[in-house]
Amino acid sequence: MPIARLDSRALVSVSGSEARSFLNGLLTQAVESLADGEVRYAALLGPQGRLLFDLFLFGVGDDVVLDCAADRRDALIQRLSLYRLRADVRITRQDGAIHAAWGDAAPTWPNDPRLPGLGRRTIAAADASVGETDWRAHGLGSGVPDAADFAPDADYPIECNLDLLNAIDFHKGCFIGQEVASRMKRRGKVKSRLMPIQFDGPPPPFGAEILYGGLRAGEVRGGMDGRAMALLRLDRLGGDLTVQGRPVRAHPPAWLGLDG
């Protein structure tokens, strides 16, 4: 039964009497209605609407525990602290590990909110049975990106499919970057999306250019042998794609809704 410890993720505790209202005004996801024991997916955007951090929100009593990229935890704490001002909010590093399960493992854990059937996620103590690369391979197979596939302060959240992965509540009220995100969603003019690509051999480096004939079609993001995520132009998916002279094949998942 696959359970993986996600060492690429880390925890931040947000507590205090105004913790939920504070986060609710910043993040793309509704926070004030987050139930104890529930997990939601969210993002913190910059003022220009670009993605800074993807986050899982765990309700722990009246507090909220943020599950973020481990190598950007300090940057997240610093960013949140800039907005805190005089609010009764405490933002601190929290010890502990994040675990993910899929298949029949850990059926009582909270569901991963991004995609039905993707798996489950917990910040409670657990014993891992497989490595984090197995979870990564499972996510790539489902076409679901993670923090390794995002270019912070460069990507728009809708390009990263966060609108389709339950990270953005367009009805919750204001959040940082809301105007840009809402306009992109309303107009439906999304030119590029993250999606899996397949190839032979090791993954190209992050940012390697993907060509459609002689035209730029996108760029590679994170991956592993044989497959990776790529930010691809939707009008250049149908032909022969190459990266550094190697052929690659785009495999948009059905949940992206690109068929027809």
N, C-alpha and C positions, 0 to 999 in steps of 0.2 A: 504494500500500500504506500504510494508515494507521498512523503512529507519532506519538504525541503526547508532548511534554515536559510533565510535571505540575508547574508552578510553585507550585501550591497545596499541595504536599507538600515535606517536608524530612527530613533524615537525622540520626539520633542513633546513635552507636557505643557499644555496651556490651561491654567487654572485661575481662580479668582471669581468674584461675583459677576464680573462683566465679560468673562472669557468667551461665552457663546455669542453675545451680541457683537463683541469685538471681531471675532473671526467671521461672523455672518456678513459684516460690512466689507470684508476684504476678499473673501474667497468666492469662487464660482459656484459653490454648492451651498444649499441651505444647511445651517449649522444649529440654529436654535431648536429645531424639531428633532435633532439627532437623539435617538433613544440610547439608554444605557445598554451596552453590549452590541450596539449596531455599528456597522462600518459603511462609510460612504466614500466615493472617489471625488476628488476636487482638484483645483489648481489655484495657484496664486499667479496673477498676471502682472505685467508692468503697466504703467500708465498708458502706453501706446498699444496695449492689447496683446503683447507678445508673451509667450509662455516663459515663466521663470522657474516654477516648481510644480511638479505633480505630487499629489498628497493623498494618502488614505486617512480618513478621519475615524477614530474609534471613540465612541461614547463610553466614558468611564465615570459613572455617577454624574455629577455636574461638570466634570472636567472633560477636556477633549485631548486625546493623544494623537499626535500627527506622526504618520509613517512616511518618511521622506528618503531621498537618496542620501546615503551615508556621507559621501564626499561633499555634499552641499548642506549638511545640517547646520554648520556654523553660519553659513551665508543666510539660511532661512531664519535662524534666530535673530541675526542682525537686522534683516529686513523687517521682520515682525516688530522688533523693538523700536524701529523708527516710527512705526504707526501707533505705538502704545500710548504715548503722551501721558496723560494723568489717569488713564483707565485703571480700574482695579483688576489687573491682569498680571500673572506671573508666567514667564516663558523660560523654560529650563530644559536642559538635556535630561533625558530619561534613560536609565540602563534597561537592558532587556533585548530580546531578539524577536524578529518577525518570522513567522513560519507560514508556508503556503502548502495546501494539500489539494489533491485532485483525484479523479477516479472515485473509488469508494472510501477513501481515507477520511478520517475525522468528519463524519457527516454532521456533527452538532456544531461545528465552527460556523461563524458568520460567512455567508457567501461573498465571494469576490464580486463587487458591485458592477464591474465593467461589462461583463458579458455572461448571459445565462449558461451554466454548465462549465464555465472556465475553471472553477475551483473554489476554494475557501481560504480564509486568511485569519490569523490570530496573533495577538501579542502576548498571549498566555504561554507559560512554559510548555515545551513539547520536545519530543525526541525525533530527530530527523532520520529518515531512512534512505534518502538519496541526496545528491548534491544540488546546489543552486543551478548548475548548468542544465539539469533535467527540467527544472521549472522554466528556465529560459527557452529550452527547446519546445516545451509544451505551449508557451505563449506564442512563439514564432509560428508554430503549427496552426494556431488559431488566428493568426494575423494580428495579435494584440501587442502593441509596442510597450516598452517600459522606459525608464529614465535614460537608459543608455542610448536610446534612439532619438532623443530630443536635443536640439541646439538651443540652450537657454538664452532668452532675450533676442532670439532670431526667428524662431518658429511662431506661427499663430496657432492657438489651440485647436482650431477647426482643421487646419492642415494635419495636425497630429491625431485627428479623429476623436478628440475629447468630447465633441458634441454627440457622437454616436456611442461613446463608452460611459455615458451617464455621469460625466464629470461636471457638466454645466447645467444649472437650473436657470432657464431663461425667464422664469416667472417669479423668482425669489426676491427681486428688488435689486438694489445697486450692489455692484462689486467693482473692484479696480479693473479697468479695461473693458467694462461691460459694453460701452457704446460701440467699440470696434468689433467685438465678438458678435454682438446682436446684429450689427449691420451686415457682416459677412454671412451669417446664418439666414437672415431675412432675404437678402438678395440672391442667395444660392449661387454665388459666383466663386466657387472654390476651384482654383486651377490645379492644385497639387494636393496629394494625400499620401500619408505613410501607408506602405503595404509591403508584404514579403516579396523578396526576389529569391530565385534559386540559381545556382551556378555550380561548377565543379571546382573542388579545391578549397583552400582557405579563404576567408572573407577579405574583400578589399578593405583598405583603411577607411576610417570614418571620413566622410566628405569627398571620397573619390567620385569623380564625375561620371554619370551614366549618359551615353550618347544614343540617339535615335538617328542612325545614319551619321550625318555630320552635325546634327543639331543636339543641343543640350536637352536631356530628358529629365534629369534629376540628379540626386546624389545618394550614395550609400550612407547608411547610419550604422548602428550596432549589429553584430551578428556572430556566427560561428561557421564551422566548416559546412559548406553546401547551401547555406541560407542566411539571409540577413533581412533587415528592414531597410527600406529606401523611401525617400521623399521623391515621388514621381509626378510629372505632369500628366494630367488625365487625358490630354489630347495626343499623347505620344506613347500609348501603351500597346498599340496593335502591331507594331513592326519589330524588326530585329534590334535588340538592345545590347550594348556592349559597355564594359567598364575595363579600362586599361587593356584593351584588346581582347578581353574574354567575353564570350556571350553570356548574357543573363536573361532570365525569364521572369516576368512579373506574374504574381499570383494573388490578385486582390481577393480577399475573403468575401463570401456571399453577403455578410452583414454590412459591407460597405455600400451595397445597393447599386453597383455600377453596371450590372447587366441591363441591357436595353437602354 
